[in-house]
Amino acid sequence: MRVLVLHGPNLNLLGEREPEIYGTQTLDEINESIAGTAKKLGLEVRCEQHNGEGAIVEALHAARNEYSGVVINPGAYAHYSYAIADAISAISIPVVEVHLSNIAAREPFRRISVTAAACRGSISGLGAGSYVLALRALAEMLSP
């Protein structure tokens, strides 16, 4: 089973961007953790990071033919991108949304995710562990 992990805008700056909110791990370190978890779960994983909304939509469209499921951290796009929400709804594979911070405890505009409603589930506030839990959830969803 193949899983795509999509990291959204500004996540390439993890480790230096607001570490008091997003932690000190870099995106490469998080991707290493994702790869290790995927291996233990018997999943093949590919991690991609895109700053542009259109690139995320394109990646979701392509994923429907190449992957069994998707883990997505849409970053700030979660709060207003109906294009990404529509792309998630348009594909038939399960998608789990993750956020490093607890969006429900953040600024009012960050408390609502328009993309989460299109996903099978959403995990937030557990730092890089949110990705690990999302992979475990997908593995359960995809197992016969």
C-alpha positions in Angstrom: 0.0 0.0 0.0 1.3 3.4 -1.0 0.6 6.6 0.9 1.3 10.2 -0.1 2.1 12.7 2.6 1.5 16.3 1.5 3.0 19.1 3.5 1.5 22.5 2.7 2.8 26.1 2.6 5.6 27.3 4.9 6.2 23.8 6.3 9.6 23.8 4.5 10.6 26.3 7.2 9.9 24.0 10.2 12.6 24.2 12.8 13.1 27.9 12.3 9.5 29.2 11.9 7.8 30.0 15.2 9.3 27.0 17.1 7.2 27.9 20.2 4.2 26.9 18.1 5.5 24.4 15.5 8.4 22.8 17.4 12.0 22.6 16.6 12.0 19.5 14.3 12.8 20.3 10.7 10.7 19.0 7.8 13.4 16.5 6.9 13.4 15.1 10.5 9.6 14.8 10.4 9.8 13.0 7.1 12.4 10.6 8.5 9.9 9.8 11.4 7.1 9.4 8.8 9.3 7.0 6.8 10.2 4.9 9.9 6.6 4.6 10.9 5.5 3.7 7.4 8.0 1.0 7.2 6.8 -0.5 10.5 3.3 -0.4 9.2 4.2 -2.0 5.9 3.4 1.1 4.0 5.3 2.7 1.1 5.4 6.4 1.6 6.3 9.5 -0.4 6.5 12.9 1.2 6.1 16.1 -0.8 5.9 19.8 0.2 4.2 22.4 -1.9 3.8 26.1 -1.1 1.2 26.7 -3.8 -2.5 25.8 -3.7 -2.6 24.7 -7.3 0.3 22.3 -6.8 -1.5 20.7 -3.8 -4.6 20.3 -5.9 -2.6 18.7 -8.7 -0.9 16.3 -6.3 -4.2 15.2 -4.9 -5.6 14.6 -8.4 -2.5 12.5 -9.3 -2.7 10.6 -6.0 -6.0 9.0 -6.9 -4.3 6.8 -9.5 -1.0 6.2 -7.6 -1.7 5.9 -3.9 -4.0 4.1 -1.5 -4.4 7.1 0.8 -3.1 10.6 1.6 -2.0 12.4 4.8 -2.2 16.1 4.3 -1.2 19.1 6.3 -2.7 21.9 4.2 -1.3 24.6 6.5 -3.1 27.9 6.3 -5.0 26.6 3.2 -7.0 24.5 5.7 -8.9 27.6 6.7 -10.1 28.9 3.4 -9.2 26.7 0.4 -12.4 25.3 -1.0 -10.3 24.3 -4.0 -8.3 21.8 -1.9 -11.4 20.7 -0.1 -13.1 20.0 -3.5 -10.0 18.1 -4.6 -10.1 15.9 -1.5 -13.8 15.3 -2.1 -13.2 14.4 -5.7 -10.8 11.6 -5.1 -12.0 8.2 -3.8 -9.0 7.4 -1.6 -9.1 8.2 2.1 -7.4 11.4 3.2 -6.5 12.3 6.8 -5.7 15.9 7.7 -3.0 16.8 10.2 -1.8 19.9 11.9 1.2 20.3 14.2 -0.5 22.8 16.5 -3.9 22.6 18.0 -5.9 24.7 15.6 -8.9 24.9 18.0 -6.7 26.7 20.5 -5.2 29.2 18.0 -6.5 32.5 16.6 -10.2 32.6 15.6 -9.5 32.4 11.9 -7.4 29.2 12.4 -10.1 27.4 14.4 -12.1 26.2 11.4 -10.8 23.9 8.8 -12.8 23.8 5.5 -10.6 21.0 4.3 -11.2 18.7 7.3 -14.8 18.2 6.4 -13.7 16.5 3.2 -11.3 14.2 5.0 -11.9 10.9 6.7 -10.4 12.3 9.9 -8.4 15.1 11.4 -5.6 15.0 13.9 -4.1 18.2 15.4 -2.0 19.5 18.3 0.3 16.6 18.7 3.3 18.0 16.9 5.0 15.6 14.5 3.1 12.8 16.3 0.1 13.9 14.4 1.6 12.5 11.2 2.4 9.2 12.9 -1.2 8.8 14.2 -2.5 9.7 10.7 -0.4 6.9 9.2 -1.6 4.4 11.7 -5.2 5.4 11.0 -4.7 5.1 7.3 -3.1 1.7 7.7 -6.2 0.6 9.6 -8.5 2.0 7.0 -6.7 0.3 4.2 -6.3 -3.1 5.8 -8.6 -5.8 4.5 
